[in-house]
């Protein structure tokens, strides 16, 4: 990859992150403590399977990543449920 390709890819990633963060803020999407506690083990298990860590390691060291994944998934669900198109 050239430096130009890396810069272009980085800019696209930042655009996507900004759109995601805007949606979270605008729609006031948050995770409740109940959602965090009910889903944490499932996400920790998935992280352990995907990345080869133990579930204990994931729970102790990757909780912020797990909560970010939960919020991302909740945001995608919000977009699917609230998906409307207006045709002119």
C-alpha positions in Angstrom: 0.0 0.0 0.0 1.2 3.5 -0.7 1.1 6.3 1.7 -1.7 7.8 -0.4 -3.8 4.6 -0.1 -3.3 4.5 3.7 -4.3 8.2 4.0 -7.4 7.6 1.9 -8.4 4.5 3.9 -7.8 6.3 7.2 -10.0 9.2 6.1 -12.8 6.8 5.2 -12.6 5.1 8.5 -12.8 8.4 10.3 -15.8 9.4 8.3 -17.5 6.2 9.3 -16.6 6.7 12.9 -18.0 10.3 12.9 -21.3 9.2 11.3 -21.6 6.4 13.9 -20.9 8.8 16.8 -23.3 11.4 15.4 -26.1 8.8 15.2 -25.4 7.6 18.7 -25.5 11.2 20.0 -28.5 12.4 17.9 -30.6 9.3 18.7 -29.5 9.3 22.3 -28.5 5.7 22.2 -27.0 4.4 25.4 -26.5 1.1 27.2 -28.3 0.6 30.5 -26.6 -1.2 33.3 -29.1 -4.0 32.8 -28.1 -4.4 29.2 -24.5 -4.4 30.1 -24.8 -7.0 32.8 -27.2 -9.2 30.8 -25.1 -9.3 27.6 -21.6 -9.0 28.9 -21.0 -12.8 29.2 -22.2 -13.5 25.7 -20.0 -10.8 24.2 -17.0 -11.9 26.3 -17.5 -15.5 25.1 -17.6 -14.3 21.5 -14.4 -12.2 21.9 -12.7 -15.1 23.5 -13.7 -17.4 20.5 -12.8 -14.8 17.9 -9.4 -13.7 19.3 -8.2 -16.7 21.2 -8.2 -15.2 24.7 -9.8 -16.8 27.7 -13.2 -15.4 28.8 -11.6 -14.4 32.1 -8.9 -12.4 30.3 -11.6 -10.7 28.1 -13.7 -9.9 31.1 -10.8 -8.4 33.1 -9.1 -6.5 30.3 -11.4 -5.8 27.4 -14.6 -4.6 29.0 -14.5 -1.2 27.2 -14.2 -2.9 23.9 -17.2 -5.2 24.8 -19.3 -2.1 25.8 -18.3 -0.4 22.5 -19.4 -3.5 20.6 -22.7 -3.6 22.4 -23.3 0.1 21.6 -22.4 -0.4 18.0 -24.8 -3.4 17.7 -27.6 -1.4 19.4 -27.0 1.4 17.0 -27.2 -0.9 14.0 -30.4 -2.3 15.3 -31.7 1.2 15.7 -30.9 2.0 12.1 -32.6 -1.2 10.9 -35.7 -0.6 12.9 -35.9 3.1 11.9 -35.0 2.7 8.3 -37.4 4.7 6.1 -37.1 5.9 2.6 -39.0 8.8 1.2 -39.5 8.6 -2.6 -40.1 11.7 -4.5 
